[in-house]
Amino acid sequence: METMLETARLLLNQPAPGDIDTMFRILSDRRTTRFNPSDALQWNEEADGLFQRWEAQWETHGVGYFAVRLPGREEPIGFAGVKHVSLSGRPVLNLYFRFDPAVWHRGYGREAVAAVVVHINEFLELPPVLALVHPDNTASIRIVTSLGFKRNAASTISGPDGYQDAYVLNWDRQL
């Protein structure tokens, strides 16, 4: 059974094979991956592999990344969701969201992320959620802090995309 979320302006559902070209278009745009260049796709075949990993996350955990659509529009305007990861041996949900630059500054990112957080609260009883955000990515910082995420200096990382601050939600809860 497919999970469908609906907000005042958006529909979120599990990505379908027909979304792969849009995944490639959005994730190959350097504006979209400016703060996470290791996420940038260079070849359409990479989008196929990414789609398979996203689909496996849904099959394994019953939750994952959603395609975000405007009502009446077939093509997604972005993707938002969570995936199960381990941070220093601790299981957490890692928040992810990427949107087409053509729809930036309209509040869609916050609206979609809020729907995801509400969904995991109902579905998974709000386990710890982690958002790794580059310190210069003020738009993403605004989104996560407006939803109650707090900066956790003890969980910051330096990885393939450089230093990233950890913003956490419900950090004291154990899975």
N, C-alpha and C positions, 0 to 999 in steps of 0.2 A: 504494500500500500504506500503510495507516494504521499509525502508530507507537503502540504501547501499552506503557506502563511499569507495573510492578507493584511495590509495596512490601509490607511486612508487613501494613499496614492499608488501603492505598489503591490505586486504579486510576487511571492518568492516560492520557488519549487526546485526540486532536484534537477540539476542540469541533464539535458538529453543529448544524444549524439548530434542532433541538429544545431547545438550551441557551440560546437567545437570551433567553427570559423570565427565566431564572436569572441570566444576565449582567446584565440590567437590574436585577433585584431586588438583587443584591449590589453592583453599582457605583452604584446610586442611593442606597444607604444611607450617610448622612453619617459613620457610625462607620467604615466601610470606607475612605472616601476622606478621612478627617480630615487626614492629612498630605499628601495629594495632591488637593486640591479640584478641580484642573483635570481630573482623571480622572472626576469625578462625572457621572453621566448624569442627565438631567432628563426625557427622553422616551424611550419604548420604541423609536422610530425610530432614535435614536442607537445603541441596542444592535444594530440591524440593520446599520448602517454599520460599527460596530466589529467585528462578526462578519465582515463582508466583508474588512476590513483584516487581521484575524487569519488568515483563510483564504488571503489573498494571500501573507502571510508564509510559510505552509506551502508553498504552491505554488511560490514563488520560491526559497526557501532549504531546504526539506525539514525545517525545524525552526520552532518557534513556541511559542505558548501552549497549554498542555494544560488540559482540563477535569479536575478532580480529583474523584473519586467514592469513596464507600465501597462495598465489594463488596455486590452485591445491591440497590443503591440507584440509581435512574435519574437523579435530579437531582444535578448537581454540588454539592459543598460549597465549591468555590472554583476558582480558576484560577492556574496557575503556569507559567512558561516563560521563554523568551528571545526577543529579536528583534534583528536586525541593525540597528545604528545607527552613526553617525559621531560621535566626540567629538573636536573640534578637528582634524578631517580624518583621524582614526585610526579604522579599522573595529573595532568591538567588539560584543559581545553584551550587551544590556541585560537584566538580570534583573527579572522582574515576578512578583508574587504578591499575590492578594487573596482573602480567605476570608470566608464568611458569619460574622458575629459570633456566631451560635449555636454555632459549633464552635471558637471561639477557646480558647486555653489547654489544648489537648489534644495539642499537638505535631504536628498535621497540616501546618502550614506548613513547619516544618523538614524533616519527612519528605518532603514533596512537592518542596521546593527541592533537597534532597539527591539525590533521584531524577533531577531535571532536570540537576544538575551532573554526576552519573555518566554520564547519557545523552550529554550534549554532549562529555564527555571521550572516550567511546567513538566517537561519531559524528563529531565535529568536532576531535578531538585537543586538546580544552580550549583554545580560543582565549581571549584576554583577555575576562573577564566583568566587567561594571560593575553595581553596585547603588547607585543614588542614594537616600539615606535621610535624611529630616529628622532633625536632631540629637535631637529629643524623642521619636522613634519607637523607644523602647528595645526593644520586642518584635522589630522587624525588625533592629535592630542585633545583638541576641542571636542571631537566626537566621543572619545572614550571617557573623558572626565565628566562630560555632561550626563553620562549614563551611570556615574557612580564609581568608575574605576579610579584607583589611587596609585600613585607612583610608588614603587617598591624598590628602593635603592639596592637592597640585598639580592635582587633577582635580575639586575641588568646584565646584558651579555655583550660580548664583542665577537661577532661571527663573520661570515662571508660578506655581509653588507656593512661592516664596521660596528661601531658602538650603537646600542639601542637601549633605551629606557624600558623597563618593565612596568606596565600598568596592570593592576590586578583587581579582580572583583571577587568578593567572597573568599578571600585568600585563606581564612582560618578554617574553612570547611575541608574535610578529607573525603576523597572519593571512596 
